[in-house]
Amino acid sequence: MARPFHTYNGPFKVKDLANKLGLSYEGDGEKSLHDVNTLTSATGDELTFLDNVKYSEFLTTTAAGAVICHPKFADKIPQGMTVFFSEMPYVDYARVLTLFYPQQGSGKVHPAAVVDETAKLGEGVTIGAGAYIGAGVVIGDRTVVEANATITHAHIGTDCIIHSGAVIGGDGFGFAFDGKQVLKVPQVGMVQMGDRCEIGACTTVDRGSLENTVIESDVKIDNLVQVAHNVKIGQGSQIVSQTGIAGSTKLGKGVIIGGQSGVVGHIELADGVMIAARSGVTKTLTTKGTYAGFPAVEFRTWKKLQAAISRLAKSKGKS
């Protein structure tokens, strides 16, 4: 079943999917799979997956024709069902979904887009309606810029996706107070973005003041995120919606920041730091780990604090 709005590339035989994914399988290699669906909705000609143990109960009753799952769930697989065994089922689900529905732009510039004559677009770049590409901007091969996005003062790598309404390279928030009035500080840097980055809808990435704002390769930023001037985000980091990162802060590689979090300026987060949702990071974090709360502390400490507050509230209620 082809889905509306998406380019369909199926069906696939089981043996062909196994070959493309590099997975072993048990069952009928000649069976054709026509789509991918959830455990509860999949039919006999569809592929499903199990990654989260919370949904393992649905594996025993699914009507799917085949499943991708970890070997630890082998005893729950219905008799006769074709199975792909995977150490990382969610990763292989993403890969198989990309096979069925390739994610690629049109490779065209929409007539309603505005592209400055000095901008340089690589091969196969897609620019949506109402998008604006400013003077001197460089965009790498196969990058997709969706409708009404704005890119100025920036070099963008290959295979990136800039979603609708995003603003890349806008003015950083720089001002100086002379005792009488607030003076604007010119922002003369730019944004440097690596390959395979994704910038969510209505997210803003400000250009640097003197040094550049740097987004390294494979960074994924959700919708409605503010990245201030001179920020540096390390490779493979993920920033969830409604997060704000203040100026000149440096994030290491593989940093994950949960939604509605705030990070103050001029600090550093080490490689692999994870910030829980709705946290406030107020100081440099030099050790890989999970942090939560405001101000953000190690997760174990935060849980102890929450328990202590709960006990205190209960004791006060009894007095």
C-alpha angles and dihedrals in degrees: 000000000000114000121227117256093018132093109243121215103173166138107079132184116237093243091051093051090048090052094048093047096040091233133139118234142191120213139034110355092189094057113119118227115201103185148352122253144158124282092254098043104036119113132206096280095046134089122228135179141214121209106140115068088215088074098045091106089066092057092072092057104033118126092208120134093226140002138207110216145142117272089245088074094054093112091058097054113112114248113269096016118135111239135193111205114217135173088209108032096173092052091050090046088057091049095049092047088054089054092053095041111025112208106222136134128237092256089230138111111235114236089236093056121098115222118177113235091238094055117105119220122191126222117298096009115161120211117186131216115290094011118140123213111188135215116299095005115149120206121187129229120298095002115150121218109188129213119304096003118141125214123181134152092015146117111209123195132225127293094013125148119215109188128216118293096013117141117208120185100014123152116293119232100259124151138151126206116216095187094268108044142009112254124204117241109214113240104220101167130087143218120265113195125184131214129299094014122152123207117193130229115290093003118143127212110186122212119244125268097223103334118050129259105242128204108182125213122293095019113149118202122185129219123295098019124147118214110184130211121296093012116147119204117193127230118288096010121149124210118191127215125294094017121140124204114193125220126298095006117143124214120196127222119300096011115162121200119189124224125289093016128142129212119194122226131268097026135111133229116204125234112287098016113154121202119199120229118281094016128142116218110203104165143032115286110208099175128071111243146092121297132185144174136034112318089023115242134170110299095243091052091048091053091050090050091051091050091049092050090049092051091047092051091050092048092050090050091058096049 
